[in-house]
Amino acid sequence: MRLTGVGVGPGDPGLVTMAAFEEIRSAMVVFAPSLAAAAVGRAETVVAKLVPSITCHRVVFPMGRGRPGVEARRAAAAEAAEQMAGVMIEGGRYAFVTLGDPTLYSTFSLVAEYAKLRLPKLEIAVIPGVMAFQRLLALSTANFLDNDEPLHLVLGIGSDQELERAIGDRNAGVVIYKVGSALPRIKELAREFGRSADAVAGWLLGTEEETVMPLPLVPDEVPYLATVAIRPTREPD
Ligand SMILES: C[S@@+](CC[C@H](N)C(=O)[O-])C[C@H]1O[C@@H](n2cnc3c(N)ncnc32)[C@H](O)[C@@H]1O
C-alpha cells in the first residue's frame, strides 16, 4: 500500500509534471485537502482541470496559525489519516495532492506522519511540484540567483528578526511565503535596505486571477496565496 504526496504546482495545470499527472491518473483514490467538506480546495481545482473525470476524495483540513492553529492542524491531520485509512486497502496506490511541492509547508507532511502511525506498513512517496515562487520568478526575472549568491526562504508570519536578517543580507536572494499581515513591514525593510527596486510580489499565481507587481506598488492587504521575491543587490560592473 502506497500513499504519494503529489505536488500539482501553484494552480496552472500546465505546470503539473508528467510524473504527477501519471500518479493522479493511476491512483485508486485521489485525496485532496479542503477547508470544509463542501469547499473545493486549490489542489482539487487543478486536478479537475487536468483530469475532469476524476472525483477527488476531500480531506477537511482547517488552516490557522499560532499555538491553537498547530494543535488544530495536528488534530485535523490525525482525523484525516483516520478517514483515509478507512478507504485504503492492502496493495492500493493512493495520491494526496497539494499545491506547489508536498515537502514544503504542505499539509501532506503531517497527514503522511499520522497515516504512517495508523498504518505502519504504508509506504510514503513524494512527487515534487513546481513551487509558487518559481512561477513568480519566471514572470519577473531571467536571473534571480547567480554565481555564489545564496537564497533565504522565510515566512511573513515568522519572526520579525528572521525577516530583517534575510532582507538585510543584501547579497542574497529572498523569497517570502505566508506574507500575511507582514506586508507593510516587508515593504519597510526592503526600503530600509535599499532593495525595493529589486523586489516583486505575486498572488494567486498560476490561476486566472494571477497578479504580479513591483513590491512598492502592492496594496497592504493581499490574498493568503501571496509570495514576495527580492533579487540580490548587484553593483554595476
Ligand atoms: C501552505 S504554503 C504552501 C506552499 C507550497 N507547498 C509550495 O510549494 O509552493 C502556502 C504559501 O505558499 C505560497 N503560495 C502557494 N501557492 C501560491 C500561489 N498560487 N500564488 C502565490 N503564492 C502561493 C504563499 O506564500 C502561501 O502563503
The ligand as an SDF file (V2000), in Angstrom:
LIG
                    3D

 27 29  0  0  0  0  0  0  0  0999 V2000
    0.9930   26.3780    2.9590 C   0  0  0  0  0  0  0  0  0  0  0  0
    2.1880   27.1550    1.9370 S   0  0  0  0  0  0  0  0  0  0  0  0
    2.2170   26.0540    0.5730 C   0  0  0  0  0  0  0  0  0  0  0  0
    3.5000   26.0830   -0.2050 C   0  0  0  0  0  0  0  0  0  0  0  0
    3.5130   25.1000   -1.3350 C   0  0  0  0  0  0  0  0  0  0  0  0
    3.6740   23.7410   -0.8040 N   0  0  0  0  0  0  0  0  0  0  0  0
    4.6250   25.3730   -2.3470 C   0  0  0  0  0  0  0  0  0  0  0  0
    5.4850   24.5080   -2.5110 O   0  0  0  0  0  0  0  0  0  0  0  0
    4.6040   26.4200   -3.0260 O   0  0  0  0  0  0  0  0  0  0  0  0
    1.2460   28.4830    1.3660 C   0  0  0  0  0  0  0  0  0  0  0  0
    2.0890   29.6380    0.9140 C   0  0  0  0  0  0  0  0  0  0  0  0
    2.7040   29.3240   -0.3320 O   0  0  0  0  0  0  0  0  0  0  0  0
    2.6770   30.4290   -1.2080 C   0  0  0  0  0  0  0  0  0  0  0  0
    1.8350   30.0680   -2.3540 N   0  0  0  0  0  0  0  0  0  0  0  0
    1.3530   28.8340   -2.6180 C   0  0  0  0  0  0  0  0  0  0  0  0
    0.6350   28.8540   -3.7680 N   0  0  0  0  0  0  0  0  0  0  0  0
    0.6760   30.1260   -4.2220 C   0  0  0  0  0  0  0  0  0  0  0  0
    0.1300   30.7910   -5.3730 C   0  0  0  0  0  0  0  0  0  0  0  0
   -0.6080   30.1150   -6.2470 N   0  0  0  0  0  0  0  0  0  0  0  0
    0.3820   32.1070   -5.5310 N   0  0  0  0  0  0  0  0  0  0  0  0
    1.1520   32.7820   -4.6560 C   0  0  0  0  0  0  0  0  0  0  0  0
    1.6750   32.2200   -3.5560 N   0  0  0  0  0  0  0  0  0  0  0  0
    1.4460   30.9080   -3.3340 C   0  0  0  0  0  0  0  0  0  0  0  0
    2.0930   31.5930   -0.4060 C   0  0  0  0  0  0  0  0  0  0  0  0
    3.1530   32.3110    0.1840 O   0  0  0  0  0  0  0  0  0  0  0  0
    1.2630   30.8720    0.6400 C   0  0  0  0  0  0  0  0  0  0  0  0
    1.0900   31.6780    1.8010 O   0  0  0  0  0  0  0  0  0  0  0  0
  1  2  1  0
  2  3  1  0
  2 10  1  0
  3  4  1  0
  4  5  1  0
  5  6  1  0
  5  7  1  0
  7  8  2  0
  7  9  1  0
 10 11  1  0
 11 12  1  0
 11 26  1  0
 12 13  1  0
 13 14  1  0
 13 24  1  0
 14 15  1  0
 14 23  1  0
 15 16  2  0
 16 17  1  0
 17 18  1  0
 17 23  2  0
 18 19  1  0
 18 20  2  0
 20 21  1  0
 21 22  2  0
 22 23  1  0
 24 25  1  0
 24 26  1  0
 26 27  1  0
M  CHG  2   2   1   9  -1
M  END
$$$$
